[in-house]
Amino acid sequence: MKQSTIGPALVLLLAACGGETSGEIGDGRGESGTYAVESGGDGVTARMETADGTAVMRSGPDVPVDLPHGFTIYPGATVTTNTVFEEAGSKGALVTMETDAGPEELVAFYRTQAERAGVDITLDMTTDTMRMIGGKAPDDSPFSFTASDEGERTTGQLMVGEAFE
């Protein structure tokens, strides 16, 4: 079974903020690859190449939003940062947004979209200041949405992926 390279690519993306922009990587099981991280006008791009293929991740406030089919940004919300990723057979996004709508409205909106996409919601959590739902699509792609009450504004974070052939 092919291992996802998105997790390690995210680590590289975050590590690149500290300085090193390219090199070789190992997974501890004898497999190796290369990575390169570039900063540009619209954010940071990390590319990782291994025997399993290439994974590309772009992150920043100006990275265009590219959500899987059936998912949209909450109407009137402002995207504050976006991370898109793609590797052989899958893609996805991690979008942070702000809106005047309350956490319950946001969760209901994304629950409806997730259920229409066939996501099995297996996590539904509420705290004093946060609401979170999560689950997996029939293709095992992840989904989560978190809404945090920030006083006059609500911050939402949508993470959704999709597999394709």
Contacts in CASP RR format, 6 or more apart in sequence:
PFRMAT RR
TARGET T0000
AUTHOR 0000-0000-0000
METHOD contacts of the structure
MODEL  1
MKQSTIGPALVLLLAACGGETSGEIGDGRGESGTYAVESGGDGVTARMET
ADGTAVMRSGPDVPVDLPHGFTIYPGATVTTNTVFEEAGSKGALVTMETD
AGPEELVAFYRTQAERAGVDITLDMTTDTMRMIGGKAPDDSPFSFTASDE
GERTTGQLMVGEAFE
2 52 0 8 1.000
2 88 0 8 1.000
3 27 0 8 1.000
3 52 0 8 1.000
4 55 0 8 1.000
4 87 0 8 1.000
4 90 0 8 1.000
5 48 0 8 1.000
5 50 0 8 1.000
5 52 0 8 1.000
5 53 0 8 1.000
5 55 0 8 1.000
5 87 0 8 1.000
6 55 0 8 1.000
6 57 0 8 1.000
6 85 0 8 1.000
6 87 0 8 1.000
6 90 0 8 1.000
8 25 0 8 1.000
8 27 0 8 1.000
8 48 0 8 1.000
8 55 0 8 1.000
9 35 0 8 1.000
9 46 0 8 1.000
9 47 0 8 1.000
9 48 0 8 1.000
9 55 0 8 1.000
9 56 0 8 1.000
9 57 0 8 1.000
9 85 0 8 1.000
9 87 0 8 1.000
10 46 0 8 1.000
10 57 0 8 1.000
10 83 0 8 1.000
10 85 0 8 1.000
12 25 0 8 1.000
12 35 0 8 1.000
12 37 0 8 1.000
12 46 0 8 1.000
12 48 0 8 1.000
13 37 0 8 1.000
13 44 0 8 1.000
13 46 0 8 1.000
13 57 0 8 1.000
13 59 0 8 1.000
13 83 0 8 1.000
16 37 0 8 1.000
16 39 0 8 1.000
16 44 0 8 1.000
16 46 0 8 1.000
17 44 0 8 1.000
20 37 0 8 1.000
21 36 0 8 1.000
21 37 0 8 1.000
21 38 0 8 1.000
22 34 0 8 1.000
22 35 0 8 1.000
22 36 0 8 1.000
22 37 0 8 1.000
23 34 0 8 1.000
23 35 0 8 1.000
23 36 0 8 1.000
24 32 0 8 1.000
24 33 0 8 1.000
24 34 0 8 1.000
24 35 0 8 1.000
25 32 0 8 1.000
25 33 0 8 1.000
25 34 0 8 1.000
25 35 0 8 1.000
25 48 0 8 1.000
25 50 0 8 1.000
26 32 0 8 1.000
26 33 0 8 1.000
27 50 0 8 1.000
31 50 0 8 1.000
31 51 0 8 1.000
32 50 0 8 1.000
33 48 0 8 1.000
33 49 0 8 1.000
33 50 0 8 1.000
33 51 0 8 1.000
34 48 0 8 1.000
34 49 0 8 1.000
35 46 0 8 1.000
35 47 0 8 1.000
35 48 0 8 1.000
35 49 0 8 1.000
36 46 0 8 1.000
36 47 0 8 1.000
37 44 0 8 1.000
37 45 0 8 1.000
37 46 0 8 1.000
37 47 0 8 1.000
38 44 0 8 1.000
38 45 0 8 1.000
41 62 0 8 1.000
42 58 0 8 1.000
42 60 0 8 1.000
42 62 0 8 1.000
42 63 0 8 1.000
43 58 0 8 1.000
43 59 0 8 1.000
43 60 0 8 1.000
43 61 0 8 1.000
43 62 0 8 1.000
43 63 0 8 1.000
44 58 0 8 1.000
44 59 0 8 1.000
44 60 0 8 1.000
45 56 0 8 1.000
45 57 0 8 1.000
45 58 0 8 1.000
46 56 0 8 1.000
46 57 0 8 1.000
46 58 0 8 1.000
46 59 0 8 1.000
47 54 0 8 1.000
47 55 0 8 1.000
47 56 0 8 1.000
47 57 0 8 1.000
48 54 0 8 1.000
48 55 0 8 1.000
48 56 0 8 1.000
52 87 0 8 1.000
52 88 0 8 1.000
53 87 0 8 1.000
53 88 0 8 1.000
54 87 0 8 1.000
54 88 0 8 1.000
55 85 0 8 1.000
55 86 0 8 1.000
55 87 0 8 1.000
56 85 0 8 1.000
56 86 0 8 1.000
56 87 0 8 1.000
57 83 0 8 1.000
57 84 0 8 1.000
57 85 0 8 1.000
58 83 0 8 1.000
58 84 0 8 1.000
58 85 0 8 1.000
59 81 0 8 1.000
59 82 0 8 1.000
59 83 0 8 1.000
59 84 0 8 1.000
60 81 0 8 1.000
60 82 0 8 1.000
60 83 0 8 1.000
61 79 0 8 1.000
61 80 0 8 1.000
61 81 0 8 1.000
61 82 0 8 1.000
63 81 0 8 1.000
63 82 0 8 1.000
63 83 0 8 1.000
63 84 0 8 1.000
64 82 0 8 1.000
64 84 0 8 1.000
65 73 0 8 1.000
65 79 0 8 1.000
65 82 0 8 1.000
65 84 0 8 1.000
65 93 0 8 1.000
65 95 0 8 1.000
66 84 0 8 1.000
66 91 0 8 1.000
66 92 0 8 1.000
66 93 0 8 1.000
67 73 0 8 1.000
67 92 0 8 1.000
67 93 0 8 1.000
67 95 0 8 1.000
67 158 0 8 1.000
67 160 0 8 1.000
68 91 0 8 1.000
68 92 0 8 1.000
68 93 0 8 1.000
68 117 0 8 1.000
68 141 0 8 1.000
68 160 0 8 1.000
68 161 0 8 1.000
68 162 0 8 1.000
69 117 0 8 1.000
69 162 0 8 1.000
70 113 0 8 1.000
70 116 0 8 1.000
70 117 0 8 1.000
71 110 0 8 1.000
71 113 0 8 1.000
71 117 0 8 1.000
71 158 0 8 1.000
71 160 0 8 1.000
72 113 0 8 1.000
73 79 0 8 1.000
73 95 0 8 1.000
73 97 0 8 1.000
74 97 0 8 1.000
74 99 0 8 1.000
74 101 0 8 1.000
74 106 0 8 1.000
74 109 0 8 1.000
74 110 0 8 1.000
76 99 0 8 1.000
77 97 0 8 1.000
77 98 0 8 1.000
77 99 0 8 1.000
77 101 0 8 1.000
77 156 0 8 1.000
78 97 0 8 1.000
78 98 0 8 1.000
78 99 0 8 1.000
79 95 0 8 1.000
79 96 0 8 1.000
79 97 0 8 1.000
80 96 0 8 1.000
80 97 0 8 1.000
80 98 0 8 1.000
80 155 0 8 1.000
81 95 0 8 1.000
81 96 0 8 1.000
82 93 0 8 1.000
82 94 0 8 1.000
82 95 0 8 1.000
82 96 0 8 1.000
83 93 0 8 1.000
83 94 0 8 1.000
83 95 0 8 1.000
84 91 0 8 1.000
84 92 0 8 1.000
84 93 0 8 1.000
85 91 0 8 1.000
85 92 0 8 1.000
85 93 0 8 1.000
85 94 0 8 1.000
86 92 0 8 1.000
89 163 0 8 1.000
89 164 0 8 1.000
89 165 0 8 1.000
90 141 0 8 1.000
90 161 0 8 1.000
90 162 0 8 1.000
90 163 0 8 1.000
90 164 0 8 1.000
91 161 0 8 1.000
91 162 0 8 1.000
91 164 0 8 1.000
92 141 0 8 1.000
92 160 0 8 1.000
92 161 0 8 1.000
92 162 0 8 1.000
93 158 0 8 1.000
93 159 0 8 1.000
93 160 0 8 1.000
93 161 0 8 1.000
94 157 0 8 1.000
94 158 0 8 1.000
94 159 0 8 1.000
95 157 0 8 1.000
95 158 0 8 1.000
95 159 0 8 1.000
96 155 0 8 1.000
96 156 0 8 1.000
96 157 0 8 1.000
97 155 0 8 1.000
97 156 0 8 1.000
97 157 0 8 1.000
97 158 0 8 1.000
98 150 0 8 1.000
98 153 0 8 1.000
98 154 0 8 1.000
98 155 0 8 1.000
98 156 0 8 1.000
99 106 0 8 1.000
99 153 0 8 1.000
99 154 0 8 1.000
99 156 0 8 1.000
100 152 0 8 1.000
100 153 0 8 1.000
100 154 0 8 1.000
101 154 0 8 1.000
102 147 0 8 1.000
102 149 0 8 1.000
102 154 0 8 1.000
103 130 0 8 1.000
103 131 0 8 1.000
103 147 0 8 1.000
103 148 0 8 1.000
103 149 0 8 1.000
103 154 0 8 1.000
104 131 0 8 1.000
104 147 0 8 1.000
106 131 0 8 1.000
106 145 0 8 1.000
106 147 0 8 1.000
106 154 0 8 1.000
106 156 0 8 1.000
107 131 0 8 1.000
107 132 0 8 1.000
107 133 0 8 1.000
107 145 0 8 1.000
107 147 0 8 1.000
110 133 0 8 1.000
110 145 0 8 1.000
110 158 0 8 1.000
111 121 0 8 1.000
111 133 0 8 1.000
111 145 0 8 1.000
114 121 0 8 1.000
114 133 0 8 1.000
114 134 0 8 1.000
114 135 0 8 1.000
114 143 0 8 1.000
114 145 0 8 1.000
114 160 0 8 1.000
115 121 0 8 1.000
117 137 0 8 1.000
117 143 0 8 1.000
118 137 0 8 1.000
118 138 0 8 1.000
119 134 0 8 1.000
119 135 0 8 1.000
119 136 0 8 1.000
119 137 0 8 1.000
119 143 0 8 1.000
120 135 0 8 1.000
120 136 0 8 1.000
120 137 0 8 1.000
120 138 0 8 1.000
121 133 0 8 1.000
121 134 0 8 1.000
121 135 0 8 1.000
122 134 0 8 1.000
122 135 0 8 1.000
122 136 0 8 1.000
123 132 0 8 1.000
123 133 0 8 1.000
123 134 0 8 1.000
123 135 0 8 1.000
123 144 0 8 1.000
124 132 0 8 1.000
124 133 0 8 1.000
124 134 0 8 1.000
125 131 0 8 1.000
125 132 0 8 1.000
125 133 0 8 1.000
126 132 0 8 1.000
129 148 0 8 1.000
129 149 0 8 1.000
130 146 0 8 1.000
130 147 0 8 1.000
130 148 0 8 1.000
130 149 0 8 1.000
131 146 0 8 1.000
131 147 0 8 1.000
132 144 0 8 1.000
132 145 0 8 1.000
132 146 0 8 1.000
132 147 0 8 1.000
133 144 0 8 1.000
133 145 0 8 1.000
134 142 0 8 1.000
134 143 0 8 1.000
134 144 0 8 1.000
134 145 0 8 1.000
135 142 0 8 1.000
135 143 0 8 1.000
135 144 0 8 1.000
136 142 0 8 1.000
136 143 0 8 1.000
137 143 0 8 1.000
137 161 0 8 1.000
137 162 0 8 1.000
139 162 0 8 1.000
139 163 0 8 1.000
140 163 0 8 1.000
141 160 0 8 1.000
141 161 0 8 1.000
141 162 0 8 1.000
141 163 0 8 1.000
142 159 0 8 1.000
142 160 0 8 1.000
142 161 0 8 1.000
143 159 0 8 1.000
143 160 0 8 1.000
143 161 0 8 1.000
144 157 0 8 1.000
144 158 0 8 1.000
144 159 0 8 1.000
144 160 0 8 1.000
145 156 0 8 1.000
145 157 0 8 1.000
145 158 0 8 1.000
145 159 0 8 1.000
146 156 0 8 1.000
146 157 0 8 1.000
147 154 0 8 1.000
147 155 0 8 1.000
147 156 0 8 1.000
148 154 0 8 1.000
148 155 0 8 1.000
148 156 0 8 1.000
END
